[in-house]
Amino acid sequence: MKTVAVTSKESLVGTPVFNEIIDVLSSHFDVFTIPPARHPDCKGLPSLAAVSTDRQDLVLSLGGDGTLLTVVRGLKKQMPVLGLNLGGRGIINELELGDLPIAVERLKSGDYHLEQRTRLRTMTDEKTFPDALNEVYLARPRHNVTPSFLLRFLDRTMSSKMDGLIISTPTGSTGYSYSAGGPVVLESLEVFIMTPVLPINRIPPVVLPVREITVSSTSAFDVTIDGQQVFDAKEGDEMHVTLAPEPACFIRFSPQPFKQLSKLLSENVIQQQ
């Protein structure tokens, strides 16, 4: 491990914590910064898309889960990503701030492993949307209209009036899908989770093998990728949700199945105290 590209959420740039992290990294690695991160002592890259697998060994994400999702989605080609939690929940992130010195030594010695995570590709006949690490949320944009969603998967067809539909990965099973009553799934599985949102005809959340899911609606709807990017879809548009060709790649320091569930349960205990 020789080169590290660093990006962060905007509010961290220039803070003492940000500068301290850059100083620690710069004493061990060749450090590049990616907007909005910037530091006078580091080389700069114009964007996440400019990160090159030929020049950088990993991307370090400083922030919360939202920052990490943005990083993965913004890479032109997937490469190892390491998340350092300086945000809120940090359920997907690997490190807390106090872990950094030990993490640096383990990166230098190669004492880590790579973990791949399933992503979703969503497209119509005319358009391909950004790939999602967490979920694709298809939802009604107006609350005075409840559309009927038509779902086709595994040679079956079902429909219901409902507020929307969440199709998530195992990584996203602790996100919006969980809030809507979906199951938490082991992160390493290659499955999709389909969670209806307030269906009139009761449809339970379903864990599916990786196959194409086709969704259409009787009225216009929003397509939200990872809770961050929102696109318009027209009545009758068919959304095809399938496996993205490139999985996300995370740096991990120890195998911890159901790590996200453990963090989620710890968070719930803290809130109850």
N, C-alpha and C positions, 0 to 999 in steps of 0.2 A: 504494500500500500504506500503510494508516494504522493498522489495528488488528490485533493479534496475540493469539490465545488460546493459553496455554501450559499443557501438562500434562506430567507426568514420572512416572517410577517412584518409589515411596514412599521408597526409601532415599536419594534425591537431595535430597529436600525439606529446606531449611534448611542445606545444606552450603555451604561457600564457593563452590564451582563454580556451584551453583544460583543463589545470590545475585548472583554476578558476571554470569551470563547475564541475569537479570532486570534488573540495573542497565544493562547495555548496551542491551537492548531498550527499556527505559523512556525512555532518552534520545532515542529515535528514533520510537517508536510508542506508541499507546495500548494498554496491556497488560492483558489479563484472565487470571486464573488459574483452572484447572479442577482439582478434587480428583483425586489427592491433592496436587497443587501448590497452594501458598498463599504469599502474600507480603503483608506489611502495607501496602505502598505500591501495591498493584494492586487493581483491581476483581475481584470474585470471581463465578464462575458455579457453579451447584450441581452440574452434571454435564456430560459430553460431549454428551448429548442436548439440553442447553439452548443449545449453540452455535448462533448464528443466522447464516445467510448474509447477512442484512440488516445485521448489526452488526460481524461479524468478517471480515477478509479472508483469514486463514489460521489453521490450528492448527499450533503448533510442538510436536513430540513430543521429549521429552528422555529418552533411555534407549537400549535396544537394540531389536532387531527385535520382541521380544515386546510392548514398549510401543507401538510403531507399529501392530502388529496390533490391539491393544486400542483404540487411538484410532480407527482406521478403522471397526472394528466398532461402536463406541459412538456414532458420529455418527448423529443422526436423519436428516439429509440430508447427502450427501457434499459436501465442499468441499475446497479446496486444503489439503494436509497437507505439512509439511516435517519431515523426521526429522533430528535431531542426535544422533549416536551417542555415548552415554555408557555403553554396555553392553559386550557381548562382541563378537559377530561383526559386527553392524551391516551386513549385506549389503544390506538394503532401504533403509537410511538414506542420505540424500544428503550430509550434512555430518559432519565431525569438529570437535572443539571449536575448533581453530585456524583453521577456515574462517569462523567466525562474523562477524568484522569485515567481511570482504569480502562475505559473504552479505547482511549488513544493507544495505550500500551498493547492492547489486544489486537487493534488494527495493524499496528506496526509489526507484530509477530505473526500475523495471519491466523490468530486464534478466534475465528468466527466462522459462521456458515451462512449460506445464502438460502433464502426461503422465497419460493414463488407463490404468488397469489392470483387467483382467477380474476379476470376483468370481463366486463360486458361490452359488446358492440351493438349499437342500436342504429337502424337505418330504415329509410323508406326506399321506394324505387328510384327516387331522385336525389336523396341526400343521405350522407353518413354523419352521425353525430359524434362528438368526442367520446372516447372509450371511458367507461365508468369503473372505478375500483370498488365503490360502495354499492350504489344502486342507481336504477333509472326509475323515476317517479312520474307516472302518467296521471294527470289530475285535471279535474274541471277547473277552468279559470274563473267562472262566475258561480256564485252561490245560489243564484235563483234558478239554475238549471241543473238537474241531476241526469247526466247522460247514461245511456246503456253502453257498457263495454262488452265487446265480443272477443273472447279469448280462444285461441287454437294452440294446442300443444299435445304431443304424443298421440296424434291422430284423434284427438277429442276436441269438441267444441262446447263452450259454455258461455252464458251471457248473464249479466245482471245490471240493474241500475246501481251505481255506486259513485262515491266521490272520486275514486281513482284506484290505481293499481301500482304497487311497489314490486319491482323485480330486483332482487339483490343478490350479491355474492355472499359467500361465507364471511368475508371481511366486513361486509355491510350488514351482517345479521345482528350486530349490536348497535345499529344506527336507527334510521327511520322505521325499518321493518320491525325491529324489536318494539319500538314505541307504539306501533300499530297492531301489536299482538303476535308478531311472527316469532318463530323459534330462533334460538341461538345455535349456530352450527359450527362444528369444528373447522378452524380456519383453513386447514390443509385440504379439505375435501374439494372436489371439483363438481359442484352442484349449483343449481339456481334455487332461490327461494321466492315464491310468488305469494304476495300478501295483499289481498283485497282491502281497500279502505272504505269502511262503512257501507258494505253491500246490502241492498234491500233483500235480495234472496241470499240467505246466509251461505257464504263460500268460505271454507276454512283456509288458513295459510297452508301452502303445499311446498314440500321440498322435492325438486325434480332433478332427474339426470340432465346433463348438459345437452340440451336439444333446442332447436329454435322455438321461440314463443312468438306468436303473431297476435297483435292487439289492434283493434280499431274501435271507433266510438261514433255514436249518433250525433255528436256535436263537437265543436272545436275543443282542443285540450292542450295543456302545457306538457312539455317534455323537460323534466328537470334532471340534470346529470350531477350526481354526487352532492345534491343540495346547493349547488353553486352556479350552474349555468342553466338558463331557462330558454327554451325554444318553443315556437308556436307550431301546432299541428292542426290541420283542417279536418272537418267532418269527413269521414270515409278514408282518411289516410291510414294505411296499414303500416304499423311499426313492427319490424322484425328484430327481435332481441336474441342474440346468440353469443357464443364465446368469442372474445377478442383474440386476435392471432398472437399478441404478445402479452404474457402475464407480467404483473408487477414483480419486482425483485427487491426484497428487503434484506438488510444485514441483521443477523441475529447472533447473540453471544451464548445462548443456551437454548436447547429445545424445551419449549413450554407449551404443550398442547392446551387449548382452551385458555390461552393467556388473556384474551380479550374478555372472556367470561369472568375470569378471576378479578380483573380490574373493575369490571362492571359491578360485581358483587361487593368488592371493597368500597366502591363509591357509594353504593346503597347503604352499607353499614355506617359509613361516615355521616351520611345525610340524616340517618335515623338517630344518631347520638346527640 
